[in-house]
Amino acid sequence: MSGRGRRRSLFSGTPVRPWPDAVVHHGARWLLLLSLAGGLVLLYPPDPGVFIGRHELGTVADRDIIAVSGFDVPKDAEQLRQERSAAASSVIPTFNFDGSARAAALESLAGFFMRLDSAATGAGVAGIASVLSAAGIEASPEQTEVLVDRSRATAIYESATEAIGRLLDQGVMAPGAASEVTTDSIRVLRSGQEMLVPRTSVLSGREFYEAALAGREEGSETDLLRLILARYLVASLAPDTARNARERAVARDSVAVTAGRVLQGEAIVRANDQVGPAELQKLDAYRNHLRANGISVDESNLGAAFGGLILNAVMLSIFGVLLFFFRPDIYPEFRDLLALAVIAVIYFSGAFFVAGAAAFPGAALPTVFVTVVLAVMWDGRLALLTVLVLSALTAAQEPFASVDTFLVALAGGAAAALAVRGYRRLSQIWRIIAITFAAYALALAAVYLKGAEFEFATTLAWALAGTVIWAILGIGFLPVFEWLTGITTDQTLAGLADPNRPLIKRLAAEAPGTWAHTIQVANLAESGADDIGANPTLCRAGAYYHDVGKMVHPEFFIENQSGDNPHDALDPEASAAIVRGHVVEGVRMARKEKVPAVLIDFISEHHGDQTIGFFLQQAVDKAEKEGREPPDPAKFRYPGPRPRTRETAILMLADSVESAARALKEPTPRRISRLIDEIFATKLERKQLNRAGLTLRDLALLKRRFRRILGGIHHRRIDYPGTRHLTARSTP
């Protein structure tokens, strides 16, 4: 920041009293903050919600309902359950064929009849009943009597073995397995081979008994045969339970959970159409989809708007607190805060346009505009802080809500803030643009490689166009913000220090001696300011204007005199008034030429409120000689004020040192050094530097710089023989 004029009001400066000063002072800033936060909610409102209305089956829709976004229509629970059950039932079950089942069944059957034969021989009916009971066969007494007859028992045995031998190789399913087969075929794994066979080619337990007993008359023997077969039948087809369960689960999972998809812009129901089950299902799915995405349905979205207001206010409050504690040069100045608010309004207005035009708006946000203006008007630190806050605020708004937008905007803004450092010439804007665009390109490449979805080449073109346009607009708006804040930038100061400016050009023509003095003072002040970290451009520009008031009476100032001194014919008080008047007249002339207030301060402060010692002493001597009262010292004092900035204090010291050095008869380095020490000590003793903010280290650096420059100006020259008669010291 270069400098500003001093204007104080109830809104600016440091409040003195709690009421009303402090309340109005801080209240105005809170009002500005809340206005910005509310403006953002209005500019980027949360999703306004969707009105669907209430619809019942069989009613007529009163208007078109168009989907604002695509969504899936899920099936209802009963429909999904039925479809999954059907899918599982359609899976062809797999059975493993047991080739040893026939032999095992026949072996068990033979053993059973051998025990029956032994029992019949030894114990008769009682023995047979005992064997049947041990085998788990609950036979009636009549059926038991059948087995006593050896021939009848042998016939039953032969029928059983014949049925098992004939039917088991065909394939008999395990009990209960047949009821789970819902397909027309089954898959059989036999001897390592898999084959698909018709369901009718294999037998269930019931079908086995029917085939085994086919053609037999009902009676005790047939019933007994059924009991024996049921006891000793070994199923030859066992279900592969794990495989069947796995394949049925896959089938269930393969069933789509949605009944269809409604595309964005598609009509869910048309006005004057009847609402059927399908439409009702779509409307329910639409409501659930909107609510799942945070969009209110059939209700006001005031809650989201209020939340956005709070979020915006919190982030802006953090920025305000940082300004309060760490930027005391900005927070008290309401014009500065108003300028920051205007910059934010321009930023978000530009972002609003970009959001509607660019596919990835983060690459073309006006961050470069913000950083160029702030870095030139104030400094890069404020620009960086502001870009950080604005990037976070941007990412919190509806059209930009993404981390990628925040990172890209921050990368471009931070690069611009650092690139603006040292900006002095208009041509340097292209260096700023190049650095900023490179940062944008790297950030975009990074988020693109991480998986962000956007057209890279198009987005890069947007970044380049945005960087160029916003940077140029930032430079173009600088005069507006200078006017708004009262700050004069280095670029404006450089223009004001142009020797062809009307007031400076007049000074050079009408008071050439003063102009020569001015140039030397400017060189001293600029170099000294550079050494101590003050503003050298401001010092040079201020030096060019500090003595313009001497143009009113140039002949009364010794640097412009070539003959008699007109002060010799004037009263000391009149002479002092003329000398004192060059400050007053200088301020008047500068204001008439609309010179910025920051430069007018150099005119009014370069002598502080010191006394005009030479003419005061003359007046004192004259009063004593004439026996009058001593003169009023106030009439021999500059109007002031004392220097209030480091730059005006540097000018005061440079002006005094340069003038005094011209008066030295023998300007040796040692005498120049002593002169500088004495002038600095005098200014300190008279408290002229108390409000300037210069440190002892600053004063030491200024002394060293002034010695070096003045030593170079007043060094000893070679006395050339051809001009010796002109340069030789004249003798009295």
Secondary structure, DSSP 4 states (H G I P E B T S, - for coil): ---B-----SSSS---SIIIIIHHHHHHHHHHHHHHHHHHHHHSPPP--B------TT-B-SS-EE-SS-EEEEPPHHHHHHHHHHHHHTSPPEEEE-TTHHHHHHHHHHHHHHHHHHHHHHHTHHHHHHHHHHHT----HHHHHHHHSHHHHHHHHHHHHHHHHHHGGG-BBPTTTGGG--SSEEEEEETTEEEEEEGGGSB-HHHHHHHHTTTPPSSHHHHHHHHHHHHH---SEEE-HHHHHHHHHHHHHTS-SEEEEEPTT-EEE-TT-B--HHHHHHHHHHHHHHHHTT--BSS--HHHHHHHHHHHHHHHHHHHHHHHHH-TTTTT-HHHHHHHHHHHHHHHHHHHHHHHH-SSGGGS-THHHHHHHHHHHT-HHHHHHHHHHHHHHHHTSGGG-SHHHHHHHHHHHHHHHHHTTT--SGGGHHHHHHHHHHHHHHHHHHHHHTT--S-HHHHHHHHHHHHHHHHHHHHHHHHHHHHHH-B--HHHHHHHT-TTSHHHHHHHHH-HHHHHHHHHHHHHHHHHHHHHTS-HHHHHHHHHHTTGGGGSSGGGSGGG-SS--GGGGS-HHHHHHHHHHHHHHHHHHHHHTT--HHHHHHHHHSSTT-B-HHHHHHHHHHHHHHTPPPPPGGGGB-------SHHHHHHHHHHHHHHHHHH-SS--HHHHHHHHHHHHHHHHHTTTTTTT---HHHHHHHHHHHHHHHHHHTPPPP--GGGHHHHSPPP-
